[in-house]
Amino acid sequence: MGRLETITPRELHERLAAGEELVLLDVREADEFAYCRIEGSISVPLSELSVRHVELDPERPTVCICHHGIRSASAAQALAHVGFDELYNLTGGVERWATDVEPDMPRY
């Protein structure tokens, strides 16, 4: 099973600013993703992840994202079980990202 860690919004922002190529996997539903998202993230709703995980590269570092960090934790655990190597759960989700990094981001 792969490595599973948490990452704060500030840590993620710093790593992205440093040029790290991380997969930003947003597991919220399509309407949530359409409302607000972290730039560069891709949408695979948690309800579709068991089928669509094959669209992702299990060898690339992947950050799982949701609204508050609960669904993304489940997603990260599921991906770890199917062989993803390096996984992160964004603590506090897009809500905390909006607070700590991007205050102009819409909230719901």
N, C-alpha and C positions, 0 to 999 in steps of 0.2 A: 504494500500500500504506500502511496506517495506521501510526501511531506505536506502537512496542513498547518497553516499558521494564520494569525490575524494580522491585519495591517490597518493603521489609522489613516484617515483621510490626508493628514499632513504628510505622513510617510509616503503614501501613494503619490501625492503631488510632487514631492521631492524626487522620487524615483523616476516619474514620468518626465519631469523637468531636466533630469540628468540624462535623458535619452534612452532609458531602459525600455525594451520592447516587451510590454506585458499585454496579455489578452485581458481586456476588460469585459467580463461576461455579466450582463445585466439579466437577472432571472425574474424580473417583475413582469406583469402582464403587459400586452402591447399598448393599452391605453395609458398605463403609468409611464412606460418608456417614451411614448409620444409627448407626454406632458413635460417631462424633464429627464435629463440624462447627463452623465459625465461624457464629455467629448471623447470620441474614439471608441466608445463602448458598443458592443453588439448585443442584440436582443435574442435570447433563447429563454422563453418563459419556463419556470420550474416545472409546470405541468407538461412540457414537451421535452424536457431534458433527457429523460430515459431513452428516447428515440433519437433525438438530435445531437447527443454528445459526440456522435461519430463525425459530425461536421467540424469538430474542434481538434486541435493538435495536442495530444496528451503530453508531449515533451516541452511545450511552451509554458512558461510561468503564467498562471491564470488567476485573476482576481475576480471573485464572485461578489456581485453587488445586488442589493435589493433596497427596499425603503428604509428599514431599520437594522438589518443584519441578521434577521431570523431565517428567512427563506434562503438567503445566500449561504448561511452556515449549513443548511440541509443540502444545498446544491454542491458545496465543496466536499462534504462527506460522501455524497453519491459519486462524484467524479473521482475521488480518491479510491473508491471501491472498484472502479473500472480501469484503474491504472494510470491516472494522471500523476505526474511526478511532483510538481511544485504548485501548490494551491494556497490561496490567501482568501480570507473572508474580510470584507471591508467592514470594520466596526462602525456601527451607527448608520450604515448605508448612505443613500443619497441625502437623507435628512442631515446627518452630521457633516457630510461633504459640503452642503450648502452653508452650514454654520461656520465651519472651519476654513474652507477654501474658496468657495464661490458664493458669496452672499447674495448675488443677484439672481441666483437660480430659483425658479418657481418652486414653491413647496405645496404639499397637499397633506 
